């Protein structure tokens, strides 16, 4: 079976340094542990221990510790802590920990293009920023944490252009093309958590006709309303002013006005500040 390069490692225990994850939660007196009341539905920011009778509460401080370990494992370097990077990641950590400080972060957009936005933990995330300022690497490291501990907020991760390539390959076998298309859309539509990286830069898919694939996926997930979607994108190409409103307007140009309108009900919009971290 061909390896899916879009996904994080499915067996993270094989990666060097994964034991560091276990050490964070090995203390039986850890304040994040709670007795699991089976009559109550666990909140999204909790996960079960292996013995099944305890929950671990994912607080901001716990997730921050786990993130830094995961970042080092996934990217072979430490997370660079600067005023910009810390301000960028704070609302992301607080969002997944369901920490109310999320709603007071400057990077969380609450007003744009004359529209007053209503942030909510029930919405997904749309992260916009300049090229190379950490959007993808942060989400990849968090995905590793969520997968390793089988947390409820874990998500399937794909790059937008790779989804286009995968969809185009479906047409290679005419016999199974329709059932394969159904399975492709079903997997992406009903995933409880779906992360698509580098949106707006993908080309239209060609599979016996042109298909605006990301538009279709966003529409189906909006209509389904059973899972959260996370996307990352850059400002418009050639925009040296980092114009957030123009970056959002580009969604309407590429995917249609109805997708632009739905952005604000589907996503909390986070704007990453600062220069590229790539060297």
C-alpha positions as CSV (number, residue, x, y, z in Angstrom):
1,X,0.0,0.0,0.0
2,X,1.4,3.4,-1.0
3,X,2.3,5.7,1.9
4,X,0.1,8.8,2.2
5,X,2.6,11.6,2.4
6,X,-0.2,14.0,3.5
7,X,-0.7,12.3,6.9
8,X,1.3,12.5,10.1
9,X,3.0,9.2,11.1
10,X,0.3,6.6,12.0
11,X,2.7,4.9,14.5
12,X,4.3,7.8,16.4
13,X,5.8,5.4,19.0
14,X,8.4,4.5,16.4
15,X,9.7,8.1,16.4
16,X,12.7,9.0,18.6
17,X,11.6,10.9,21.7
18,X,8.1,9.7,22.0
19,X,8.7,8.5,25.5
20,X,8.8,12.1,26.5
21,X,5.1,12.2,25.9
22,X,4.4,9.5,28.4
23,X,6.5,11.2,31.1
24,X,4.2,14.2,31.2
25,X,1.2,12.1,32.3
26,X,2.9,9.2,34.2
27,X,2.5,10.9,37.6
28,X,-0.6,9.4,39.2
29,X,-1.0,12.6,41.2
30,X,-1.2,14.7,38.1
31,X,-3.7,17.4,38.7
32,X,-5.1,17.0,35.1
33,X,-6.5,13.5,36.0
34,X,-10.1,13.1,36.9
35,X,-12.2,10.1,37.9
36,X,-14.3,9.2,34.9
37,X,-18.0,9.5,35.5
38,X,-19.5,7.2,32.9
39,X,-22.9,8.8,33.3
40,X,-21.5,12.1,31.9
41,X,-20.4,12.7,28.4
42,X,-16.6,13.6,28.4
43,X,-15.9,17.1,27.1
44,X,-14.0,17.6,23.9
45,X,-10.8,18.7,25.8
46,X,-10.5,15.4,27.7
47,X,-9.3,12.0,26.8
48,X,-9.4,8.6,28.6
49,X,-6.4,6.9,30.2
50,X,-5.6,3.4,29.3
51,X,-7.4,1.9,32.3
52,X,-10.6,3.6,31.1
53,X,-11.8,4.9,34.5
54,X,-10.0,8.2,34.4
55,X,-10.0,11.3,32.2
56,X,-7.2,13.6,31.5
57,X,-8.2,17.2,31.2
58,X,-6.4,19.0,28.4
59,X,-5.5,22.3,30.0
60,X,-3.6,25.1,28.3
61,X,-0.4,24.4,30.2
62,X,-0.6,20.6,29.6
63,X,-1.2,21.1,25.8
64,X,1.7,23.6,25.6
65,X,4.1,21.1,27.2
66,X,3.0,18.3,24.9
67,X,3.1,20.6,21.8
68,X,6.7,21.6,22.4
69,X,7.8,18.0,22.7
70,X,5.8,17.1,19.5
71,X,7.2,20.1,17.6
72,X,10.8,18.9,18.4
73,X,10.0,15.4,17.4
74,X,8.1,16.3,14.2
75,X,10.4,19.0,12.9
76,X,13.8,18.1,14.5
77,X,14.2,21.5,16.2
78,X,12.8,23.4,19.1
79,X,9.8,25.7,18.7
80,X,11.2,29.2,18.3
81,X,9.7,31.4,21.0
82,X,9.4,35.0,20.1
83,X,6.8,37.6,20.9
84,X,5.2,37.0,17.5
85,X,5.2,33.2,17.6
86,X,3.9,33.1,21.2
87,X,1.1,35.5,20.3
88,X,0.3,33.4,17.2
89,X,0.1,30.1,18.9
90,X,-1.6,31.2,22.1
91,X,-5.2,31.3,20.6
92,X,-4.6,27.9,18.9
93,X,-3.6,26.2,22.2
94,X,-6.4,27.9,24.1
95,X,-8.9,26.9,21.4
96,X,-8.1,23.2,21.6
97,X,-7.9,23.4,25.4
98,X,-11.3,25.3,25.4
99,X,-9.7,28.0,27.5
100,X,-11.8,31.1,27.7
101,X,-8.7,33.4,27.2
102,X,-9.0,32.4,23.6
103,X,-11.8,35.0,23.1
104,X,-9.5,37.9,24.2
105,X,-6.6,37.3,21.8
106,X,-5.7,40.0,19.3
107,X,-5.0,37.3,16.6
108,X,-8.6,36.2,16.8
109,X,-10.5,38.3,14.3
110,X,-13.9,39.6,15.5
111,X,-14.7,42.2,12.9
112,X,-13.9,42.3,9.1
113,X,-15.4,43.9,6.0
114,X,-18.2,45.4,8.0
115,X,-19.1,42.0,9.5
116,X,-19.1,41.4,13.3
117,X,-17.9,37.8,13.9
118,X,-18.9,35.6,16.7
119,X,-16.0,33.3,17.8
120,X,-17.0,29.9,19.3
121,X,-15.4,26.7,20.4
122,X,-18.0,25.0,18.2
123,X,-16.5,26.4,15.0
124,X,-13.3,25.3,13.3
125,X,-10.2,27.4,12.6
126,X,-9.2,29.4,9.5
127,X,-5.6,30.4,10.0
128,X,-4.3,33.1,7.7
129,X,-0.8,34.5,7.6
130,X,2.4,35.2,5.7
131,X,4.5,32.6,4.0
132,X,6.5,30.4,6.4
133,X,5.4,31.9,9.7
134,X,4.5,28.6,11.4
135,X,0.9,27.8,10.4
136,X,1.6,24.4,9.0
137,X,4.3,23.3,11.4
138,X,2.1,24.2,14.4
139,X,-0.9,22.2,13.2
140,X,1.3,19.3,12.3
141,X,2.8,19.1,15.8
142,X,-0.7,19.4,17.4
143,X,-1.9,16.7,15.1
144,X,0.9,14.4,16.4
145,X,-0.2,15.1,20.0
146,X,-3.9,14.4,19.3
147,X,-3.1,11.2,17.4
148,X,-0.7,9.9,20.0
149,X,-3.2,10.2,22.8
150,X,-6.3,9.5,20.6
151,X,-7.8,12.8,21.8
152,X,-11.3,13.7,20.6
153,X,-10.0,16.7,18.8
154,X,-7.7,14.7,16.5
155,X,-8.1,15.4,12.8
156,X,-7.3,13.9,9.4
157,X,-4.6,16.1,7.7
158,X,-4.1,16.8,4.0
159,X,-2.5,19.3,1.7
160,X,-5.0,20.9,-0.7
161,X,-2.9,20.2,-3.8
162,X,-2.5,16.6,-2.8
163,X,-6.2,16.2,-2.5
164,X,-6.5,17.4,-6.1
165,X,-3.9,14.9,-7.2
166,X,-5.7,12.0,-5.3
167,X,-9.0,12.9,-6.9
168,X,-7.6,13.0,-10.4
169,X,-6.2,9.5,-9.9
170,X,-9.6,8.1,-9.3
171,X,-10.4,8.4,-12.9
172,X,-7.6,6.0,-13.9
173,X,-10.0,3.0,-13.6
174,X,-13.3,3.8,-15.3
175,X,-15.0,0.8,-13.8
176,X,-14.7,2.0,-10.2
177,X,-14.6,5.7,-10.7
178,X,-18.0,6.5,-9.4
179,X,-17.8,4.4,-6.3
180,X,-14.3,5.7,-5.7
181,X,-15.5,9.3,-5.9
182,X,-18.2,8.5,-3.4
183,X,-15.7,7.0,-1.0
184,X,-13.4,10.0,-1.5
185,X,-16.0,12.6,-0.7
186,X,-17.5,10.4,2.1
187,X,-14.2,10.2,3.9
188,X,-13.7,14.0,3.7
189,X,-17.3,15.0,4.4
190,X,-17.8,12.8,7.5
191,X,-14.4,13.1,9.2
192,X,-15.0,14.4,12.7
193,X,-11.9,16.6,12.3
194,X,-10.4,17.6,8.9
195,X,-7.4,19.8,8.4
196,X,-6.5,21.1,4.9
197,X,-3.3,22.9,4.5
198,X,-2.4,25.6,1.9
199,X,-5.9,26.3,0.7
200,X,-6.4,28.7,-2.3
201,X,-3.2,27.6,-4.0
202,X,-4.5,24.3,-5.4
203,X,-5.5,24.0,-9.1
204,X,-8.8,22.8,-10.3
205,X,-9.1,19.1,-10.5
206,X,-9.4,17.4,-13.9
207,X,-11.4,14.2,-13.7
208,X,-13.7,13.9,-16.8
209,X,-14.3,17.6,-16.4
210,X,-13.1,20.4,-14.2
211,X,-13.9,20.2,-10.5
212,X,-13.4,22.9,-7.9
213,X,-12.6,20.4,-5.3
214,X,-12.0,22.4,-2.1
215,X,-15.2,24.3,-2.8
216,X,-17.1,21.0,-3.0
217,X,-15.5,19.7,0.2
218,X,-16.3,22.9,2.2
219,X,-19.9,22.9,0.9
220,X,-20.4,19.3,1.9
221,X,-18.9,19.8,5.4
222,X,-21.0,22.9,5.9
223,X,-24.1,21.0,5.0
224,X,-23.2,18.0,7.1
225,X,-22.4,20.0,10.3
226,X,-21.1,17.0,12.2
227,X,-17.4,17.8,12.4
228,X,-14.9,20.7,12.6
229,X,-12.8,21.9,9.7
230,X,-9.4,23.5,10.0
231,X,-7.7,25.3,7.1
232,X,-4.5,27.3,6.7
233,X,-3.8,29.7,3.9
234,X,-1.5,32.6,3.0
235,X,-2.4,36.2,2.1
236,X,-3.0,36.8,-1.6
237,X,0.0,36.2,-3.8
238,X,1.9,39.5,-4.3
239,X,0.3,41.2,-1.3
240,X,3.1,43.0,0.5
241,X,0.7,44.7,2.9
242,X,-0.7,41.5,4.4
243,X,-4.3,42.6,3.8
244,X,-6.6,40.2,5.7
245,X,-9.8,41.4,4.1
246,X,-8.4,40.9,0.7
247,X,-7.2,37.4,1.7
248,X,-10.7,36.5,2.7
249,X,-12.2,38.1,-0.4
250,X,-10.0,35.7,-2.4
251,X,-12.1,32.8,-1.1
252,X,-15.1,34.3,-2.8
253,X,-13.3,34.8,-6.0
254,X,-12.0,31.2,-6.1
255,X,-14.8,29.3,-4.5
256,X,-17.9,31.5,-4.9
257,X,-19.8,34.0,-2.8
258,X,-21.7,31.4,-0.9
259,X,-18.4,29.9,0.4
260,X,-17.2,33.4,1.4
261,X,-20.4,33.9,3.4
262,X,-20.1,30.5,5.1
263,X,-16.6,31.2,6.2
264,X,-17.8,33.2,9.1
265,X,-20.2,30.6,10.4
266,X,-17.8,27.7,9.9
267,X,-14.6,29.2,11.2
268,X,-12.9,31.2,13.9
269,X,-10.5,33.4,11.9
270,X,-6.9,33.6,13.3
271,X,-4.4,35.9,11.7
272,X,-0.7,35.0,12.3
273,X,1.7,38.0,12.5
274,X,5.4,38.2,12.0
275,X,8.0,37.4,9.3
276,X,8.9,34.0,7.9
277,X,10.7,31.6,10.2
278,X,12.2,29.6,7.3
279,X,16.0,29.9,6.8
